[in-house]
Amino acid sequence: METYAYYADGRWLEPAGGEYFTSENPYTGKTWAQIPRCNDRDVEIAVQAAYRACHEGPWARMHPAERGTMVRRLGDAVALHADRLADIETRDNGKRRVDIHPGLSSWLIDSFYYYAGMADKLEGSVIPTGRDEILNYTRHEPYGVVAAITAWNSPLLIAIWKLAPALAAGNAVILKPSEFASASTLELMKAFEDADLPSGVINTITGFGAEVGEPLVTHDRVRKVSFTGSVKGGASVAGLAARSVKSVTMELGGKSPQLVFDDARLEDSVHGVCGGIFPPAGQSCIAGSRLLLQAGIYDAFVGKLIEVAQRARLGDPNDPATNIGPIANKIHFERVLGHIERARKSGATLACGGNAVNPGGAGGWFIEPTIFTNVAPDSALAREEIFGPVLAVMRFETEDEAVQIANDTDFGLAAGIWTEDHRRALNLANRLEAGTVYLNNYFDACTQSPVGGYKQSGYGRENGWEGMRDFVQTKSVWLSTARRIEAPF
Ligand code: TXE
């Protein structure tokens, strides 16, 4: 059993209340680690450490280029410790190792290098006021203490998408990972010790949303909150932050549609639709969990889709031959099975999967790739985020009908379109209400390209220049060289 401490003020600390909670390996269902159950006293330690780093320590006075060099060193630290980080992420939340290393880890490294290069390029502007005696210019300044709250499905990626730009912009960060997968974020702190950043610049406290997340979000020295999680969690956090008018970035849930037209290439689109939900067992915010098929391709597509989905190999997330790993925690495993049970009773047709399985008798939490057809667009199955390997299939006749069904949702994170008619593809990309639209591909992303939601999928952006913008605030400075100021009255 591994027992962790939490990391604040450049030190490893025991939780003030002396309590811990356990973390289970989703592949075996067995407890493997104890995680600090922090409380508001630990929050106070972390916030004061971050505040000192921003206002008194070397970080506050550091030249941006030097800050960029330090952020780059964080990327070097991830590269050095990539194997250990991947081991712990797979052990703690069941993410397939092949999805973490080398692919994800090189992306995580790139994030630090990309934003390190931006640290000394946050240029302001000189405003043309048209008056010689007035100089007006702008500066982009950090918020100071940033609270970064993350979800359990991809802890390292979600944490680094916040850390890299926030630090490059000159903020200090307090990470609060999900209670369902905290260990890899703590391991990231161990890796960062090699980068030798000033104390308090990066901190990680662990624990439950209400016990730790709320004191963190409402603390008066926290000036920016970046949240990744469910709509319910996000709405709660945004509401708390609103009490003290904090800037908030929200990366929330989705129920993303994939639209397939009669002229789509059959095999490619089947592979793209399957690949857009099943490999992470549906545990991706941008999972394409609704499938809209034009009537002409419907039968051929569903037949091929089931054939491919049934080929998937469920098993050990450390085994490169595994196609689909476990559900990340027991509570979510039971939540997804509940959705499937309700869908069975909803009148939809269970065309594939639908069962919990126990590959290799390992004892973990696995659900088969599951496909429901004849799904009513207004049903819970078509409207609620399941965040599991469950695909809801609907039929449409015309483009307008496809757009109407696709946009008829509270979410707006991503969407996919499969057609050989590029005029149609571009026209529909403009009409779909989603922060990311894929045309004849799905799930692509890179550090340079902004990610974020429309409607209840959130607001603000991560990655790219916009990802940096969310961590600075603009100041306008006016200098008067006028000889005198006339009396106002
Ligand atoms: O979310 P939760 P989960 C979404 C995904 C799914 C959800 C799953 O779509 O909906 O995340 O992650 C903390 N005050 N995304 O179940 O429960 C909680 O402790 C303060 C979208 O973890 O909302 C955890 O650390 N904190 C994303 C974090 O919030 C609170 C990509 C998230 O918990 C809190 C990945 C409270 N009241 C998953 N309640 C994207 N769009 O990029 C919860 N927390």
Boltz pocket constraint, residues with backbone or C-beta under 6 A from the ligand:
constraints:
  - pocket:
      binder: B
      contacts: [[A, 149], [A, 150], [A, 151], [A, 152], [A, 153], [A, 154], [A, 176], [A, 177], [A, 178], [A, 179], [A, 207], [A, 208], [A, 209], [A, 210], [A, 212], [A, 213], [A, 214], [A, 217], [A, 228], [A, 229], [A, 230], [A, 231], [A, 232], [A, 233], [A, 234], [A, 236], [A, 237], [A, 251], [A, 252], [A, 253], [A, 254], [A, 283], [A, 284], [A, 285], [A, 286], [A, 385], [A, 387], [A, 413], [A, 457], [A, 458]]
      max_distance: 6.0
